[in-house]
Amino acid sequence: MVRRVLAGERLSVVAAAFSTTTKTVTKWVQRFRSEGLGGLEDRSSRPRRLREPTPPETVERILALRRQRFTGQQIAKE
C-alpha cells in the first residue's frame, strides 16, 4: 500500500484496491515516512495511560472471576 502511494498512485485508488479509506492509507504512509519500516509493525491499541486506572481491588476480583472461567458478560454482571 505504502509503496504504491510513494510510486505516485492516488490515495483514493490505493484505498479502493485495499478496501480501506484514504484516511487509513494516509496514516500508514505517514508512519512509514516518520519511522521507516518499523512504523509499519503492529501496535497495541491499548491506551498508554488511563485517566482513572481500575482500582487494584477490582482488578483482583476480575482476575479471580477469570480463573473461574467467567465470561466478560458474566464478570460485568458481577
C-alpha positions as CSV (number, residue, x, y, z in Angstrom):
1,M,0.0,0.0,0.0
2,V,2.7,2.4,1.0
3,R,4.9,1.6,-2.0
4,R,2.0,2.3,-4.4
5,V,1.4,5.7,-2.8
6,L,5.1,6.6,-2.8
7,A,5.3,5.5,-6.5
8,G,2.7,8.2,-7.3
9,E,-0.6,6.4,-7.3
10,R,-3.5,8.4,-6.0
11,L,-4.6,7.7,-2.4
12,S,-8.2,7.0,-3.5
13,V,-7.1,4.4,-6.0
14,V,-4.9,2.7,-3.4
15,A,-7.6,2.8,-0.7
16,A,-10.1,1.2,-3.1
17,A,-7.6,-1.5,-4.0
18,F,-7.1,-2.4,-0.3
19,S,-10.8,-2.0,0.6
20,T,-10.0,0.8,3.1
21,T,-10.2,4.5,3.5
22,T,-7.9,7.3,2.3
23,K,-7.5,8.2,6.0
24,T,-6.1,4.8,6.7
25,V,-3.8,4.9,3.7
26,T,-2.5,8.3,4.8
27,K,-1.9,7.1,8.4
28,W,0.3,4.2,7.1
29,V,2.2,6.4,4.7
30,Q,2.9,9.0,7.4
31,R,4.1,6.2,9.8
32,F,6.4,4.9,7.1
33,R,7.8,8.4,6.4
34,S,8.4,9.3,10.0
35,E,9.6,5.8,11.3
36,G,10.6,3.8,8.3
37,L,9.8,0.1,8.2
38,G,9.4,-0.1,12.0
39,G,6.4,2.2,11.7
40,L,4.6,-0.4,9.8
41,E,4.7,-3.0,12.5
42,D,1.6,-3.9,14.5
43,R,1.0,-1.8,17.6
44,S,-1.1,-2.3,20.6
45,S,-4.4,-0.4,20.6
46,R,-4.3,-0.2,24.4
47,P,-4.0,3.4,25.7
48,R,-0.6,4.2,27.2
49,R,-2.3,5.9,30.2
50,L,-5.8,5.8,31.8
51,R,-7.3,8.9,33.4
52,E,-8.6,6.8,36.3
53,P,-6.9,3.3,36.5
54,T,-9.0,0.4,37.7
55,P,-8.7,0.1,41.5
56,P,-6.4,-2.9,42.5
57,E,-9.3,-4.5,44.4
58,T,-11.4,-4.5,41.3
59,V,-8.6,-5.9,39.2
60,E,-8.1,-8.8,41.7
61,R,-11.8,-9.5,41.7
62,I,-11.9,-9.7,37.9
63,L,-8.8,-11.9,37.8
64,A,-10.4,-14.3,40.4
65,L,-13.6,-14.5,38.2
66,R,-11.5,-15.1,35.1
67,R,-9.7,-18.0,36.9
68,Q,-13.2,-19.4,37.5
69,R,-13.8,-19.2,33.7
70,F,-16.4,-16.5,33.9
71,T,-17.1,-14.8,30.5
72,G,-16.8,-11.0,30.1
73,Q,-20.6,-10.7,30.3
74,Q,-20.7,-12.7,33.5
75,I,-18.0,-10.6,35.0
76,A,-19.8,-7.4,34.0
77,K,-22.9,-8.6,35.8
78,E,-21.0,-9.4,39.0
